Amino acid sequence: MIVGIFALIGALLGISTARRRKGTAADVAQYAIGFGVAFGVVGLVVALILRAVVG
């Protein structure tokens, strides 16, 4: 659940960043995927740490 939320937030931030830089549709898609994957990995690390700490 945490991983999906982080990935979604990352994708939305990627879309926002690409649009702010006036990118084409391909740029927006690439930023969304790149940020989504990066934030998803961070979310995975957070989920693993929470699992180790909580139980």
Phi and psi in radians as a Rosetta constraint file:
Dihedral C 1 N 2 CA 2 C 2 CIRCULARHARMONIC -1.094 0.35
Dihedral N 2 CA 2 C 2 N 3 CIRCULARHARMONIC -0.712 0.35
Dihedral C 2 N 3 CA 3 C 3 CIRCULARHARMONIC -1.077 0.35
Dihedral N 3 CA 3 C 3 N 4 CIRCULARHARMONIC -0.776 0.35
Dihedral C 3 N 4 CA 4 C 4 CIRCULARHARMONIC -1.111 0.35
Dihedral N 4 CA 4 C 4 N 5 CIRCULARHARMONIC -0.706 0.35
Dihedral C 4 N 5 CA 5 C 5 CIRCULARHARMONIC -1.133 0.35
Dihedral N 5 CA 5 C 5 N 6 CIRCULARHARMONIC -0.793 0.35
Dihedral C 5 N 6 CA 6 C 6 CIRCULARHARMONIC -1.078 0.35
Dihedral N 6 CA 6 C 6 N 7 CIRCULARHARMONIC -0.751 0.35
Dihedral C 6 N 7 CA 7 C 7 CIRCULARHARMONIC -1.105 0.35
Dihedral N 7 CA 7 C 7 N 8 CIRCULARHARMONIC -0.710 0.35
Dihedral C 7 N 8 CA 8 C 8 CIRCULARHARMONIC -1.135 0.35
Dihedral N 8 CA 8 C 8 N 9 CIRCULARHARMONIC -0.775 0.35
Dihedral C 8 N 9 CA 9 C 9 CIRCULARHARMONIC -1.061 0.35
Dihedral N 9 CA 9 C 9 N 10 CIRCULARHARMONIC -0.750 0.35
Dihedral C 9 N 10 CA 10 C 10 CIRCULARHARMONIC -1.079 0.35
Dihedral N 10 CA 10 C 10 N 11 CIRCULARHARMONIC -0.744 0.35
Dihedral C 10 N 11 CA 11 C 11 CIRCULARHARMONIC -1.103 0.35
Dihedral N 11 CA 11 C 11 N 12 CIRCULARHARMONIC -0.735 0.35
Dihedral C 11 N 12 CA 12 C 12 CIRCULARHARMONIC -1.132 0.35
Dihedral N 12 CA 12 C 12 N 13 CIRCULARHARMONIC -0.689 0.35
Dihedral C 12 N 13 CA 13 C 13 CIRCULARHARMONIC -1.157 0.35
Dihedral N 13 CA 13 C 13 N 14 CIRCULARHARMONIC -0.649 0.35
Dihedral C 13 N 14 CA 14 C 14 CIRCULARHARMONIC -1.113 0.35
Dihedral N 14 CA 14 C 14 N 15 CIRCULARHARMONIC -0.747 0.35
Dihedral C 14 N 15 CA 15 C 15 CIRCULARHARMONIC -1.073 0.35
Dihedral N 15 CA 15 C 15 N 16 CIRCULARHARMONIC -0.798 0.35
Dihedral C 15 N 16 CA 16 C 16 CIRCULARHARMONIC -1.067 0.35
Dihedral N 16 CA 16 C 16 N 17 CIRCULARHARMONIC -0.761 0.35
Dihedral C 16 N 17 CA 17 C 17 CIRCULARHARMONIC -1.109 0.35
Dihedral N 17 CA 17 C 17 N 18 CIRCULARHARMONIC -0.797 0.35
Dihedral C 17 N 18 CA 18 C 18 CIRCULARHARMONIC -1.129 0.35
Dihedral N 18 CA 18 C 18 N 19 CIRCULARHARMONIC -0.694 0.35
Dihedral C 18 N 19 CA 19 C 19 CIRCULARHARMONIC -1.191 0.35
Dihedral N 19 CA 19 C 19 N 20 CIRCULARHARMONIC -0.667 0.35
Dihedral C 19 N 20 CA 20 C 20 CIRCULARHARMONIC -1.114 0.35
Dihedral N 20 CA 20 C 20 N 21 CIRCULARHARMONIC -0.562 0.35
Dihedral C 20 N 21 CA 21 C 21 CIRCULARHARMONIC -1.523 0.35
Dihedral N 21 CA 21 C 21 N 22 CIRCULARHARMONIC 0.122 0.35
Dihedral C 21 N 22 CA 22 C 22 CIRCULARHARMONIC 1.027 0.35
Dihedral N 22 CA 22 C 22 N 23 CIRCULARHARMONIC 0.826 0.35
Dihedral C 22 N 23 CA 23 C 23 CIRCULARHARMONIC -1.446 0.35
Dihedral N 23 CA 23 C 23 N 24 CIRCULARHARMONIC 2.836 0.35
Dihedral C 23 N 24 CA 24 C 24 CIRCULARHARMONIC -1.317 0.35
Dihedral N 24 CA 24 C 24 N 25 CIRCULARHARMONIC 3.107 0.35
Dihedral C 24 N 25 CA 25 C 25 CIRCULARHARMONIC -1.073 0.35
Dihedral N 25 CA 25 C 25 N 26 CIRCULARHARMONIC -0.645 0.35
Dihedral C 25 N 26 CA 26 C 26 CIRCULARHARMONIC -1.155 0.35
Dihedral N 26 CA 26 C 26 N 27 CIRCULARHARMONIC -0.665 0.35
Dihedral C 26 N 27 CA 27 C 27 CIRCULARHARMONIC -1.108 0.35
Dihedral N 27 CA 27 C 27 N 28 CIRCULARHARMONIC -0.768 0.35
Dihedral C 27 N 28 CA 28 C 28 CIRCULARHARMONIC -1.066 0.35
Dihedral N 28 CA 28 C 28 N 29 CIRCULARHARMONIC -0.777 0.35
Dihedral C 28 N 29 CA 29 C 29 CIRCULARHARMONIC -1.112 0.35
Dihedral N 29 CA 29 C 29 N 30 CIRCULARHARMONIC -0.749 0.35
Dihedral C 29 N 30 CA 30 C 30 CIRCULARHARMONIC -1.139 0.35
Dihedral N 30 CA 30 C 30 N 31 CIRCULARHARMONIC -0.764 0.35
Dihedral C 30 N 31 CA 31 C 31 CIRCULARHARMONIC -1.106 0.35
Dihedral N 31 CA 31 C 31 N 32 CIRCULARHARMONIC -0.743 0.35
Dihedral C 31 N 32 CA 32 C 32 CIRCULARHARMONIC -1.069 0.35
Dihedral N 32 CA 32 C 32 N 33 CIRCULARHARMONIC -0.778 0.35
Dihedral C 32 N 33 CA 33 C 33 CIRCULARHARMONIC -1.197 0.35
Dihedral N 33 CA 33 C 33 N 34 CIRCULARHARMONIC -0.793 0.35
Dihedral C 33 N 34 CA 34 C 34 CIRCULARHARMONIC -1.077 0.35
Dihedral N 34 CA 34 C 34 N 35 CIRCULARHARMONIC -0.857 0.35
Dihedral C 34 N 35 CA 35 C 35 CIRCULARHARMONIC -1.153 0.35
Dihedral N 35 CA 35 C 35 N 36 CIRCULARHARMONIC -0.676 0.35
Dihedral C 35 N 36 CA 36 C 36 CIRCULARHARMONIC -1.068 0.35
Dihedral N 36 CA 36 C 36 N 37 CIRCULARHARMONIC -0.782 0.35
Dihedral C 36 N 37 CA 37 C 37 CIRCULARHARMONIC -1.146 0.35
Dihedral N 37 CA 37 C 37 N 38 CIRCULARHARMONIC -0.783 0.35
Dihedral C 37 N 38 CA 38 C 38 CIRCULARHARMONIC -1.080 0.35
Dihedral N 38 CA 38 C 38 N 39 CIRCULARHARMONIC -0.819 0.35
Dihedral C 38 N 39 CA 39 C 39 CIRCULARHARMONIC -1.198 0.35
Dihedral N 39 CA 39 C 39 N 40 CIRCULARHARMONIC -0.563 0.35
Dihedral C 39 N 40 CA 40 C 40 CIRCULARHARMONIC -1.095 0.35
Dihedral N 40 CA 40 C 40 N 41 CIRCULARHARMONIC -0.702 0.35
Dihedral C 40 N 41 CA 41 C 41 CIRCULARHARMONIC -1.131 0.35
Dihedral N 41 CA 41 C 41 N 42 CIRCULARHARMONIC -0.741 0.35
Dihedral C 41 N 42 CA 42 C 42 CIRCULARHARMONIC -1.085 0.35
Dihedral N 42 CA 42 C 42 N 43 CIRCULARHARMONIC -0.733 0.35
Dihedral C 42 N 43 CA 43 C 43 CIRCULARHARMONIC -1.080 0.35
Dihedral N 43 CA 43 C 43 N 44 CIRCULARHARMONIC -0.651 0.35
Dihedral C 43 N 44 CA 44 C 44 CIRCULARHARMONIC -1.110 0.35
Dihedral N 44 CA 44 C 44 N 45 CIRCULARHARMONIC -0.762 0.35
Dihedral C 44 N 45 CA 45 C 45 CIRCULARHARMONIC -1.090 0.35
Dihedral N 45 CA 45 C 45 N 46 CIRCULARHARMONIC -0.768 0.35
Dihedral C 45 N 46 CA 46 C 46 CIRCULARHARMONIC -1.073 0.35
Dihedral N 46 CA 46 C 46 N 47 CIRCULARHARMONIC -0.759 0.35
Dihedral C 46 N 47 CA 47 C 47 CIRCULARHARMONIC -1.097 0.35
Dihedral N 47 CA 47 C 47 N 48 CIRCULARHARMONIC -0.719 0.35
Dihedral C 47 N 48 CA 48 C 48 CIRCULARHARMONIC -1.155 0.35
Dihedral N 48 CA 48 C 48 N 49 CIRCULARHARMONIC -0.696 0.35
Dihedral C 48 N 49 CA 49 C 49 CIRCULARHARMONIC -1.140 0.35
Dihedral N 49 CA 49 C 49 N 50 CIRCULARHARMONIC -0.774 0.35
Dihedral C 49 N 50 CA 50 C 50 CIRCULARHARMONIC -1.077 0.35
Dihedral N 50 CA 50 C 50 N 51 CIRCULARHARMONIC -0.691 0.35
Dihedral C 50 N 51 CA 51 C 51 CIRCULARHARMONIC -1.134 0.35
Dihedral N 51 CA 51 C 51 N 52 CIRCULARHARMONIC -0.686 0.35
Dihedral C 51 N 52 CA 52 C 52 CIRCULARHARMONIC -1.205 0.35
Dihedral N 52 CA 52 C 52 N 53 CIRCULARHARMONIC -0.653 0.35
Dihedral C 52 N 53 CA 53 C 53 CIRCULARHARMONIC -1.363 0.35
Dihedral N 53 CA 53 C 53 N 54 CIRCULARHARMONIC -0.792 0.35
Dihedral C 53 N 54 CA 54 C 54 CIRCULARHARMONIC -1.403 0.35
Dihedral N 54 CA 54 C 54 N 55 CIRCULARHARMONIC -0.716 0.35
